[in-house]
Every structure is written in C-alpha cells, then in structure tokens.
Amino acid sequence: MSVGIVAMIVLIGVLLVWRTVKDRRSGFPLQDERTQRITGKAATYSLHIGLYFMIALLSVFIVGRELLGYYLFNAGDALVASVLVQSVTLLVLHWYLERKAD
C-alpha cells in the first residue's frame, strides 16, 4: 500500500512540474481571473466530496466497532485515504473545469 502511495505522490509531482514548465515556456500568465475562478470551484467541490468521504469512513469505523466488535481498518489508513481522495478530486476537477467551456 505504501509503495502505491509514494508512486502516486511522485507521479502527481512530476505532472505538476511538467505542466508548470510547459506553461512558463509558452509565455502565458500562470494566473488570471478565469484560472482563479476555476481553482476556487474545484477546491470547493473537492472539499465537499472529501468531507462526505470522511463522514462515510467515520460511519464505517463506528458501525464496525459497535456491531462487529473490531475495527475494519486503522485510523492511519483512513487518514491517508482521505488526503488522497481530496487531492485526486481537486486535480481531476481542476482538469475537467479547465477543459470545459464556461
């Protein structure tokens, strides 16, 4: 599991650096009003999706403990999953909203 997480972090980092270098070479400004609006929308949506995901994880955590008598997963895995869900959701939504017409 930890190898997959490290691979995902490295892949996302490489993609972000590649995109930043490509944008700087093109000569276009990196931030404008449209980009700020898209980033704001993507951040808001990913925050809500991440919060709902955490509520679902918490519910599974509580139900597993109370009904089954043991934890279905540990809290560290849940924390890592929450961070990954929010990060990947932000990247996907930003990419989608950037491609989509206003």
C-alpha positions in Angstrom: 0.0 0.0 0.0 2.8 2.5 0.9 4.6 1.9 -2.4 1.4 2.8 -4.3 1.0 6.0 -2.2 4.6 7.0 -2.9 4.2 6.3 -6.6 1.1 8.4 -6.7 2.7 11.3 -5.0 5.8 11.1 -7.3 3.5 10.9 -10.4 1.4 13.9 -9.3 4.6 15.9 -8.6 6.1 15.1 -11.9 2.9 16.1 -13.8 2.6 19.4 -11.9 6.2 20.3 -12.5 5.9 19.4 -16.2 2.8 21.4 -16.6 4.3 24.5 -14.9 7.4 24.4 -17.0 5.3 24.0 -20.2 3.1 27.0 -19.2 6.1 29.2 -18.4 7.7 28.4 -21.8 4.5 29.3 -23.6 4.6 32.8 -22.3 1.1 32.9 -21.0 0.4 34.2 -17.5 0.0 31.4 -14.9 -2.9 33.0 -13.0 -5.7 35.1 -14.4 -9.3 35.6 -13.4 -10.6 32.5 -15.2 -8.0 30.3 -13.6 -8.6 31.7 -10.1 -12.4 31.1 -10.6 -11.8 27.5 -11.8 -9.4 26.8 -9.0 -11.9 28.1 -6.5 -14.7 26.0 -7.8 -12.6 22.9 -7.9 -11.3 23.5 -4.4 -14.9 24.0 -3.1 -16.2 20.8 -4.8 -13.2 18.7 -3.6 -13.6 20.0 -0.1 -17.3 18.9 0.0 -16.5 15.5 -1.6 -13.7 15.0 0.8 -15.9 15.8 3.8 -18.6 13.4 2.7 -15.9 10.7 2.2 -14.7 11.3 5.7 -18.2 11.1 7.1 -18.7 7.8 5.3 -15.3 6.5 6.7 -16.3 7.6 10.2 -19.7 5.8 9.9 -18.0 2.6 8.7 -15.5 3.0 11.6 -18.2 3.4 14.2 -20.5 0.7 12.8 -17.6 -1.8 12.6 -16.6 -1.2 16.1 -20.1 -1.2 17.6 -21.7 -4.1 15.6 -18.7 -6.3 14.8 -16.6 -5.5 17.9 -13.4 -4.8 15.9 -12.1 -2.0 13.7 -12.3 -2.7 9.9 -9.3 -0.5 9.2 -6.9 1.5 11.3 -7.1 5.3 11.6 -3.8 5.9 9.7 -5.1 4.2 6.6 -8.3 6.3 6.8 -6.3 9.5 7.1 -4.2 8.6 4.1 -7.2 7.7 2.1 -8.9 11.0 3.0 -5.9 13.0 1.9 -5.6 11.1 -1.4 -9.3 11.4 -2.2 -9.3 15.2 -1.7 -6.0 15.6 -3.6 -7.0 13.5 -6.6 -10.5 15.0 -6.6 -9.0 18.5 -6.7 -6.7 17.6 -9.6 -9.4 15.9 -11.6 -12.0 18.6 -11.1 -9.4 21.3 -11.9 -8.5 19.5 -15.1 -12.2 19.0 -16.0 -13.3 22.5 -15.3 -10.3 23.9 -17.2 -11.3 21.8 -20.3 -15.0 22.6 -20.0 -16.3 25.8 -21.6 -17.5 28.5 -19.3 
